[in-house]
């Protein structure tokens, strides 16, 4: 299986499939990493298991990846947990996915607090069950004083709706006289997005071999480095994340300039 862009290559004696944190440049760690966690269902199908087994296994991956991200020095980890389009999935699967935040946080909240991780949620409250929101809000409240990794769950999130929502709010403020239309620029637009408190992602990772963005952070990833892997999300691990960061560090980010 192809792991990202490496495929078991060596460069200058470094085996990119056996990286350690010390192999990374500590001065060039991406501040904000976003991940499209894809392939839970296909992983389960390959093993003859129900799709929900893949989602539960993927929950374990979140724990490991968050731990490694915190150790490496990533400041913000945004995980695409449930999209505005995921409501179209079978009802029993949706129900299971809505129960997962409660299950995950019940098991992991104490460790997240111990590791100085701050839990955040980015998305729209509409449609989300009360027990899902309560679990997330409790974790947000209990970790709000933490100063380490921000673990940001994109839950009931869709980028097109986010942009439309931002435009409506800008129009309301123009009509109310709070701003003029001449003030509308990229900087102002950023302040109306759900990510207004965060820098744009430096690195976007997608698992499962799919080469799509899937309505995730469309505005924010204009100059984000993209990294894809054939691994399904339950297979993604510490080594996978280190490979993605190492590859990121080999690229030259020019943001449209020379």
ABEGO torsion letter per residue (X at the ends): XBBEAAGGBBBGGBBAABBBAAABBAAABBABBBBBBBGAAAAAAAAGBBAAAAAAAAAAAAAAAAAAAAAAGBABBBBBABBAAAAABBAAAAAAAAAAAAAAAAAAAAAAAAAGBBBBBBEBABGBBAAAAAAAAAAAAAAAABABBBBBBBBGBBAAAAAAAAAAAAAAAAAAGABBAAABBAAAAAAABAAAABBBBABBBBBGGBBBAGGBGAAAAAABBBBBBABBAAABBAAAAAAAAAAAAABBBAGGBX
